[in-house]
Amino acid sequence: MAKVRLNISTDQDLAEFIKIFAAENRTTVAEIFTQYVLTLKRKSEGARTEAILLNPVFQKAMADAQAKLQDGSAVWHSYDEVFRD
């Protein structure tokens, strides 16, 4: 589906927060809004959201990964190390 530009106005403080949040989470402001609105759409239509996102083990794993990225303790591997035969 083609993308459409949408301009949104918000408070300066909220705009700064969302920009920082996006950068810290290696995503874009547009993607954050897209995912949020898509979740609202699915819920309003009675569709289920992704079950994995609700799984407490998955949520903990994501929180742990984010903490390692933020504190610099993440161990990085090359593509070949991860996907070698």
DRENTORKOL-3810 file (N, C-alpha, C; in nm, 4 decimals):
REM DRENTORKOL-3810
@n.u->0.0842; n.v->-0.1178; n.w->0.0000; ca.u->0.0000; ca.v->0.0000; ca.w->0.0000; c.u->0.0887; c.v->0.1241; c.w->0.0000
@n.u->0.0494; n.v->0.2221; n.w->-0.0777; ca.u->0.1260; ca.v->0.3466; ca.w->-0.0874; c.u->0.1179; c.v->0.4258; c.w->0.0431
@n.u->0.2253; n.v->0.4934; n.w->0.0754; ca.u->0.2293; ca.v->0.5765; ca.w->0.1961; c.u->0.1731; c.v->0.7141; c.w->0.1634
@n.u->0.1099; n.v->0.7750; n.w->0.2629; ca.u->0.0511; ca.v->0.9078; ca.w->0.2501; c.u->0.1087; c.v->0.9945; c.w->0.3603
@n.u->0.1435; n.v->1.1156; n.w->0.3280; ca.u->0.1980; ca.v->1.2081; ca.w->0.4276; c.u->0.0839; c.v->1.2608; c.w->0.5141
@n.u->0.1083; n.v->1.2649; n.w->0.6455; ca.u->0.0106; ca.v->1.3150; ca.w->0.7415; c.u->0.0845; c.v->1.4052; c.w->0.8392
@n.u->0.0435; n.v->1.5309; n.w->0.8485; ca.u->0.1057; ca.v->1.6244; ca.w->0.9421; c.u->0.0274; c.v->1.6255; c.w->1.0718
@n.u->0.0989; n.v->1.6128; n.w->1.1831; ca.u->0.0368; ca.v->1.6107; ca.w->1.3150; c.u->0.1024; c.v->1.7182; c.w->1.3997
@n.u->0.0217; n.v->1.7968; n.w->1.4683; ca.u->0.0730; ca.v->1.8987; ca.w->1.5600; c.u->0.0556; c.v->1.8493; c.w->1.7029
@n.u->0.1586; n.v->1.8733; n.w->1.7841; ca.u->0.1541; ca.v->1.8311; ca.w->1.9234; c.u->0.2359; c.v->1.9294; c.w->2.0073
@n.u->0.2286; n.v->1.9142; n.w->2.1383; ca.u->0.3065; ca.v->1.9981; ca.w->2.2285; c.u->0.4554; c.v->1.9764; c.w->2.2054
@n.u->0.5347; n.v->2.0795; n.w->2.2257; ca.u->0.6791; ca.v->2.0711; ca.w->2.2069; c.u->0.7409; c.v->1.9620; c.w->2.2935
@n.u->0.6993; n.v->1.9543; n.w->2.4211; ca.u->0.7547; ca.v->1.8535; ca.w->2.5113; c.u->0.7276; c.v->1.7126; c.w->2.4610
@n.u->0.6061; n.v->1.6880; n.w->2.4134; ca.u->0.5711; ca.v->1.5564; ca.w->2.3626; c.u->0.6481; c.v->1.5241; c.w->2.2351
@n.u->0.6656; n.v->1.6241; n.w->2.1500; ca.u->0.7418; ca.v->1.6038; ca.w->2.0263; c.u->0.8867; c.v->1.5664; c.w->2.0575
@n.u->0.9479; n.v->1.6342; n.w->2.1530; ca.u->1.0854; ca.v->1.6025; ca.w->2.1910; c.u->1.0945; c.v->1.4626; c.w->2.2502
@n.u->0.9979; n.v->1.4267; n.w->2.3351; ca.u->0.9975; ca.v->1.2934; ca.w->2.3942; c.u->0.9893; c.v->1.1859; c.w->2.2869
@n.u->0.8974; n.v->1.1994; n.w->2.1923; ca.u->0.8785; ca.v->1.0958; ca.w->2.0909; c.u->1.0011; c.v->1.0837; c.w->2.0012
@n.u->1.0682; n.v->1.1952; n.w->1.9724; ca.u->1.1910; ca.v->1.1897; ca.w->1.8917; c.u->1.3017; c.v->1.1148; c.w->1.9656
@n.u->1.3175; n.v->1.1452; n.w->2.0934; ca.u->1.4192; ca.v->1.0773; ca.w->2.1741; c.u->1.3854; c.v->0.9292; c.w->2.1887
@n.u->1.2586; n.v->0.9001; n.w->2.2171; ca.u->1.2140; ca.v->0.7611; ca.w->2.2317; c.u->1.2409; c.v->0.6830; c.w->2.1039
@n.u->1.2100; n.v->0.7420; n.w->1.9904; ca.u->1.2328; ca.v->0.6746; ca.w->1.8619; c.u->1.3816; c.v->0.6475; c.w->1.8412
@n.u->1.4655; n.v->0.7460; n.w->1.8679; ca.u->1.6097; ca.v->0.7285; ca.w->1.8496; c.u->1.6645; c.v->0.6207; c.w->1.9431
@n.u->1.6215; n.v->0.6225; n.w->2.0682; ca.u->1.6687; ca.v->0.5233; ca.w->2.1653; c.u->1.6247; c.v->0.3823; c.w->2.1276
@n.u->1.5138; n.v->0.3703; n.w->2.0572; ca.u->1.4598; ca.v->0.2401; ca.w->2.0215; c.u->1.4839; c.v->0.2048; c.w->1.8751
@n.u->1.5719; n.v->0.2820; n.w->1.8122; ca.u->1.6135; ca.v->0.2560; ca.w->1.6739; c.u->1.4950; c.v->0.2382; c.w->1.5796
@n.u->1.4041; n.v->0.3346; n.w->1.5867; ca.u->1.2883; ca.v->0.3352; ca.w->1.4975; c.u->1.2619; c.v->0.4794; c.w->1.4579
@n.u->1.1508; n.v->0.5016; n.w->1.3942; ca.u->1.1154; ca.v->0.6372; ca.w->1.3528; c.u->0.9871; c.v->0.6808; c.w->1.4221
@n.u->0.9686; n.v->0.8105; n.w->1.4268; ca.u->0.8446; ca.v->0.8643; ca.w->1.4831; c.u->0.7258; c.v->0.8140; c.w->1.4016
@n.u->0.7404; n.v->0.8116; n.w->1.2710; ca.u->0.6318; ca.v->0.7631; ca.w->1.1845; c.u->0.5951; c.v->0.6187; c.w->1.2169
@n.u->0.6948; n.v->0.5348; n.w->1.2399; ca.u->0.6673; ca.v->0.3941; ca.w->1.2703; c.u->0.5972; c.v->0.3790; c.w->1.4051
@n.u->0.6348; n.v->0.4602; n.w->1.5032; ca.u->0.5680; ca.v->0.4560; ca.w->1.6334; c.u->0.4209; c.v->0.4910; c.w->1.6179
@n.u->0.3926; n.v->0.6000; n.w->1.5470; ca.u->0.2529; ca.v->0.6378; ca.w->1.5249; c.u->0.1781; c.v->0.5324; c.w->1.4446
@n.u->0.2426; n.v->0.4777; n.w->1.3428; ca.u->0.1790; ca.v->0.3755; ca.w->1.2602; c.u->0.1397; c.v->0.2546; c.w->1.3448
@n.u->0.2322; n.v->0.2054; n.w->1.4259; ca.u->0.2033; ca.v->0.0882; ca.w->1.5080; c.u->0.0945; c.v->0.1171; c.w->1.6112
@n.u->0.0972; n.v->0.2362; n.w->1.6701; ca.u->-0.0042; ca.v->0.2733; ca.w->1.7687; c.u->-0.1430; c.v->0.2790; c.w->1.7055
@n.u->-0.1534; n.v->0.3466; n.w->1.5929; ca.u->-0.2832; ca.v->0.3614; ca.w->1.5265; c.u->-0.3312; c.v->0.2269; c.w->1.4708
@n.u->-0.2389; n.v->0.1456; n.w->1.4208; ca.u->-0.2762; ca.v->0.0132; ca.w->1.3725; c.u->-0.3323; c.v->-0.0721; c.w->1.4857
@n.u->-0.2736; n.v->-0.0629; n.w->1.6035; ca.u->-0.3260; ca.v->-0.1356; ca.w->1.7196; c.u->-0.4652; c.v->-0.0853; c.w->1.7552
@n.u->-0.4852; n.v->0.0457; n.w->1.7544; ca.u->-0.6188; ca.v->0.1013; ca.w->1.7799; c.u->-0.7202; c.v->0.0505; c.w->1.6775
@n.u->-0.6805; n.v->0.0484; n.w->1.5514; ca.u->-0.7685; ca.v->0.0022; ca.w->1.4443; c.u->-0.8077; c.v->-0.1434; c.w->1.4650
@n.u->-0.7100; n.v->-0.2268; n.w->1.4946; ca.u->-0.7379; ca.v->-0.3693; ca.w->1.5154; c.u->-0.8311; c.v->-0.3906; c.w->1.6330
@n.u->-0.8070; n.v->-0.3185; n.w->1.7418; ca.u->-0.8933; ca.v->-0.3335; ca.w->1.8595; c.u->-1.0344; c.v->-0.2843; c.w->1.8318
@n.u->-1.0472; n.v->-0.1742; n.w->1.7586; ca.u->-1.1810; ca.v->-0.1211; ca.w->1.7303; c.u->-1.2588; c.v->-0.2115; c.w->1.6361
@n.u->-1.1861; n.v->-0.2879; n.w->1.5530; ca.u->-1.2509; ca.v->-0.3819; ca.w->1.4613; c.u->-1.2689; c.v->-0.5192; c.w->1.5241
@n.u->-1.2254; n.v->-0.5354; n.w->1.6475; ca.u->-1.2389; ca.v->-0.6627; ca.w->1.7158; c.u->-1.1338; c.v->-0.7647; c.w->1.6771
@n.u->-1.0343; n.v->-0.7211; n.w->1.6018; ca.u->-0.9278; ca.v->-0.8131; ca.w->1.5615; c.u->-0.8291; c.v->-0.8287; c.w->1.6761
@n.u->-0.7685; n.v->-0.9454; n.w->1.6841; ca.u->-0.6688; ca.v->-0.9700; ca.w->1.7877; c.u->-0.5374; c.v->-0.9028; c.w->1.7509
@n.u->-0.4700; n.v->-0.8534; n.w->1.8514; ca.u->-0.3349; ca.v->-0.8043; ca.w->1.8280; c.u->-0.2409; c.v->-0.9227; c.w->1.8373
@n.u->-0.1194; n.v->-0.9034; n.w->1.7986; ca.u->-0.0243; ca.v->-1.0129; ca.w->1.7990; c.u->-0.0085; c.v->-1.0706; c.w->1.9396
@n.u->-0.0364; n.v->-1.1979; n.w->1.9529; ca.u->-0.0303; ca.v->-1.2643; ca.w->2.0835; c.u->0.1102; c.v->-1.2605; c.w->2.1423
@n.u->0.2129; n.v->-1.2676; n.w->2.0581; ca.u->0.3493; ca.v->-1.2691; ca.w->2.1108; c.u->0.3804; c.v->-1.1411; c.w->2.1876
@n.u->0.3221; n.v->-1.0297; n.w->2.1451; ca.u->0.3477; ca.v->-0.9034; ca.w->2.2136; c.u->0.2910; c.v->-0.9030; c.w->2.3545
@n.u->0.1902; n.v->-0.9848; n.w->2.3792; ca.u->0.1271; ca.v->-0.9914; ca.w->2.5105; c.u->0.1921; c.v->-1.0940; c.w->2.6020
@n.u->0.2771; n.v->-1.1778; n.w->2.5475; ca.u->0.3408; ca.v->-1.2833; ca.w->2.6243; c.u->0.4415; c.v->-1.2228; c.w->2.7212
@n.u->0.4272; n.v->-1.2503; n.w->2.8529; ca.u->0.5183; ca.v->-1.1910; ca.w->2.9516; c.u->0.6651; c.v->-1.2276; c.w->2.9287
@n.u->0.6918; n.v->-1.3485; n.w->2.8813; ca.u->0.8296; ca.v->-1.3900; ca.w->2.8557; c.u->0.8885; c.v->-1.3074; c.w->2.7417
@n.u->0.8084; n.v->-1.2846; n.w->2.6372; ca.u->0.8539; ca.v->-1.2024; ca.w->2.5250; c.u->0.8796; c.v->-1.0593; c.w->2.5717
@n.u->0.7877; n.v->-1.0044; n.w->2.6511; ca.u->0.8037; ca.v->-0.8677; ca.w->2.7007; c.u->0.9305; c.v->-0.8541; c.w->2.7837
@n.u->0.9601; n.v->-0.9542; n.w->2.8687; ca.u->1.0814; ca.v->-0.9500; ca.w->2.9495; c.u->1.2056; c.v->-0.9588; c.w->2.8607
@n.u->1.2015; n.v->-1.0460; n.w->2.7612; ca.u->1.3158; ca.v->-1.0594; ca.w->2.6703; c.u->1.3410; c.v->-0.9280; c.w->2.5969
@n.u->1.2360; n.v->-0.8615; n.w->2.5536; ca.u->1.2510; ca.v->-0.7337; ca.w->2.4843; c.u->1.3062; c.v->-0.6269; c.w->2.5792
@n.u->1.2562; n.v->-0.6245; n.w->2.7026; ca.u->1.3050; ca.v->-0.5271; ca.w->2.8006; c.u->1.4528; c.v->-0.5520; c.w->2.8317
@n.u->1.4906; n.v->-0.6798; n.w->2.8444; ca.u->1.6314; ca.v->-0.7131; ca.w->2.8707; c.u->1.7200; c.v->-0.6702; c.w->2.7544
@n.u->1.6749; n.v->-0.6966; n.w->2.6322; ca.u->1.7530; ca.v->-0.6584; ca.w->2.5137; c.u->1.7684; c.v->-0.5068; c.w->2.5068
@n.u->1.6602; n.v->-0.4354; n.w->2.5339; ca.u->1.6664; ca.v->-0.2891; ca.w->2.5300; c.u->1.7624; c.v->-0.2363; c.w->2.6369
@n.u->1.7591; n.v->-0.2947; n.w->2.7552; ca.u->1.8480; ca.v->-0.2511; ca.w->2.8627; c.u->1.9944; c.v->-0.2723; c.w->2.8231
@n.u->2.0250; n.v->-0.3865; n.w->2.7597; ca.u->2.1629; ca.v->-0.4143; ca.w->2.7165; c.u->2.2074; c.v->-0.3146; c.w->2.6093
@n.u->2.1177; n.v->-0.2784; n.w->2.5207; ca.u->2.1520; ca.v->-0.1800; ca.w->2.4180; c.u->2.1780; c.v->-0.0433; c.w->2.4811
@n.u->2.0955; n.v->-0.0085; n.w->2.5788; ca.u->2.1088; ca.v->0.1232; ca.w->2.6405; c.u->2.2325; c.v->0.1343; c.w->2.7285
@n.u->2.2668; n.v->0.0267; n.w->2.8001; ca.u->2.3821; ca.v->0.0364; ca.w->2.8902; c.u->2.5151; c.v->-0.0055; c.w->2.8249
@n.u->2.5074; n.v->-0.0454; n.w->2.6978; ca.u->2.6285; ca.v->-0.0782; ca.w->2.6241; c.u->2.6821; c.v->-0.2182; c.w->2.6475
@n.u->2.6076; n.v->-0.3033; n.w->2.7166; ca.u->2.6583; ca.v->-0.4375; ca.w->2.7451; c.u->2.6191; c.v->-0.5407; c.w->2.6396
@n.u->2.5503; n.v->-0.4985; n.w->2.5345; ca.u->2.5124; ca.v->-0.5913; ca.w->2.4276; c.u->2.6372; c.v->-0.6408; c.w->2.3558
@n.u->2.6377; n.v->-0.7685; n.w->2.3224; ca.u->2.7492; ca.v->-0.8280; ca.w->2.2491; c.u->2.7081; c.v->-0.8375; c.w->2.1031
@n.u->2.7864; n.v->-0.7750; n.w->2.0157; ca.u->2.7532; ca.v->-0.7711; ca.w->1.8738; c.u->2.8258; c.v->-0.8827; c.w->1.8001
@n.u->2.7594; n.v->-0.9396; n.w->1.7006; ca.u->2.8157; ca.v->-1.0467; ca.w->1.6192; c.u->2.8034; c.v->-1.0081; c.w->1.4724
@n.u->2.8961; n.v->-1.0589; n.w->1.3931; ca.u->2.8896; ca.v->-1.0326; ca.w->1.2493; c.u->2.7784; c.v->-1.1181; c.w->1.1876
@n.u->2.7406; n.v->-1.0825; n.w->1.0682; ca.u->2.6399; ca.v->-1.1583; ca.w->0.9932; c.u->2.6838; c.v->-1.3039; c.w->0.9780
@n.u->2.8105; n.v->-1.3233; n.w->0.9435; ca.u->2.8628; ca.v->-1.4589; ca.w->0.9220; c.u->2.8596; c.v->-1.5409; c.w->1.0512
@n.u->2.8884; n.v->-1.4783; n.w->1.1643; ca.u->2.8838; ca.v->-1.5510; ca.w->1.2924; c.u->2.7426; c.v->-1.5997; c.w->1.3231
@n.u->2.6450; n.v->-1.5199; n.w->1.2907; ca.u->2.5064; ca.v->-1.5537; ca.w->1.3221; c.u->2.4475; c.v->-1.6525; c.w->1.2220
@n.u->2.4792; n.v->-1.6360; n.w->1.0938; ca.u->2.4122; ca.v->-1.7139; ca.w->0.9902; c.u->2.5016; c.v->-1.8136; c.w->0.9171
@n.u->2.6186; n.v->-1.8443; n.w->0.9689; ca.u->2.7040; ca.v->-1.9401; ca.w->0.8992; c.u->2.6425; c.v->-2.0790; c.w->0.9056
@n.u->2.6760; n.v->-2.1580; n.w->0.8062; ca.u->2.6223; ca.v->-2.2953; ca.w->0.8001; c.u->2.6895; c.v->-2.3873; c.w->0.8966
END
